[in-house]
Amino acid sequence: DDYIKIYVNGLSRPILTLLSLKGVLEKLPAKHFSRIHRSFIVPHAQVQSIQNKKVYLTSGRELPIGNSYSQFVEEWKR
């Protein structure tokens, strides 16, 4: 549905909003955020590494990279 959870460092609970990921991505600066999966947008500054179609964040979270979002991997390598 059209609601998402936004996880912010320093907050104990995520922010719940009635927006789509597409809508949020359009509001974020493209040079700092990328969509990596139909369910995830990541801030570039929080990406620690990318291995085996997974993004590892500095927080320790591990997120999958969707097949149709593999261009993120190519851009990250540059």
N, C-alpha and C positions, 0 to 999 in steps of 0.2 A: 504494500500500500504506500501512500505518499506520506510517510513519516520516517524520520531517521534519528539515530542517536549520534550525538557529537561528543567525542571524548576529548577533554581538555586537561592538559597536565596541571596538577594542583587542585583539581576538583575531585571530590570523592565519588560523585555520581555523574553520569552523562547527561547532556542537555537533550531533551526530546523536542523535536520540531515537526511541524506539518508541512515539510517541503520534500521535494524529490531530490535524489542525489544529483540529477542533471541540473536542477534549479540552483542547488548550492554550488556546484562546480562552476556554473556561469558567473556566480558572484565572487568567486575566489580568484586571486591573481594566478594566471596560468603558469607563470614562471616559478611559482612556489608550491603548487599542488598538482597532483595527477591522479586520475582514476585508474586503478589497477585491477579492478574486478567489478562486476555488476553491483556489488555490495560495499565497496570500499574506495574511499578517496584518502590519499596520504599526503602529508606535508613533506616536501623533499628534505627539509632540515632534520626530520626524524628518522630518515632511512639510514640504517647502519650498513646493511649489505643486501645483496640479492643473490640467491642460490636456488637452483632447482625449482624454478617457477614459484618461489616464495620471497616475500619481502620481510626482512627482519628489521624491526624498529628499535630505536635506542631504549625504549621502555621495556624491551624484552618480548613484546608481542610478535607473533609470526602470522603473516597474512598471505593468502594465496594470490597468484597473479592469474587472471582469467585469460583464456586463449585469445579472445578478441582484443585484449589490452597488452599484448606482447610488445608493442612499440615502446612502452615505458622502459622495458629492459634495454632496448637499443639506445634510447636517449640517455639512459643512466650510464651506459658504457662510455659515452663521449666525454 
